[in-house]
């Protein structure tokens, strides 16, 4: 099973933060503007205010938190929920996008609401069970779990999974 376009959008937005490389594509308002345009969420590169930038970062943090496997931090989720209250979604009869951003929102907020809509769709359909964040502290990459029983834990068993196995082995065999 391949990821839906909603899952692809959520994964792409979550992975604008690369913990392992220490990079953040949204580190400044211009980065958010560029990313929204590159992902065709706005017809042209929008003017992103500091408030919009803050909304985007808070939304991403909440999104990454909800996709994590470890205990979720409630304050991060509450902060993202506060952002979602500013990004109203409207019900639609369109089966491809049953939740759509309020068309009266400014372009950047409408684009962020589109991301929120994609996440809501994943939560409603249960597809969110296949979108996971790697539990490795030095990774956190968000990936699509294509296993039949949705049991994949690591973004890469060869890298993150292997590192954890080595740590566990070393801890168990210390004198």
Long-range contacts (C-beta under 8 A, 24 or more apart in sequence): 1-130, 1-146, 2-144, 2-146, 3-127, 3-130, 3-131, 3-144, 4-121, 4-122, 4-127, 5-118, 6-117, 6-118, 6-119, 6-121, 6-122, 6-127, 7-118, 7-122, 7-127, 7-130, 7-131, 7-144, 9-39, 9-114, 9-115, 9-118, 10-63, 10-67, 10-115, 10-118, 10-119, 10-122, 10-131, 10-142, 11-131, 11-142, 11-143, 11-144, 12-39, 13-39, 13-60, 13-63, 13-115, 14-60, 14-63, 14-64, 14-67, 14-133, 14-142, 15-141, 15-142, 16-60, 17-60, 17-64, 17-140, 18-141, 19-138, 19-139, 19-140, 19-141, 20-138, 20-139, 20-140, 20-141, 26-53, 26-56, 26-57, 26-60, 28-53, 29-53, 32-56, 32-108, 33-108, 36-108, 36-111, 41-110, 41-111, 41-114, 41-115, 42-107, 42-108, 42-110, 42-111, 43-107, 46-107, 46-108, 46-111, 47-108, 48-108, 49-108, 52-106, 52-108, 52-109, 52-112, 55-83, 55-86, 55-87, 55-109, 55-112, 56-108, 56-112, 58-82, 58-83, 59-83, 59-84, 59-87, 59-112, 59-115, 59-116, 63-115, 63-119, 64-133, 64-140, 64-142, 66-119, 66-128, 67-128, 67-131, 67-132, 67-133, 67-142, 68-133, 68-135, 68-140, 69-132, 69-133, 69-135, 69-153, 70-135, 83-112, 84-116, 87-112, 87-113, 87-116, 88-113, 89-113, 89-116, 89-117, 89-120, 97-121, 98-124, 134-160, 136-160, 136-163, 136-164
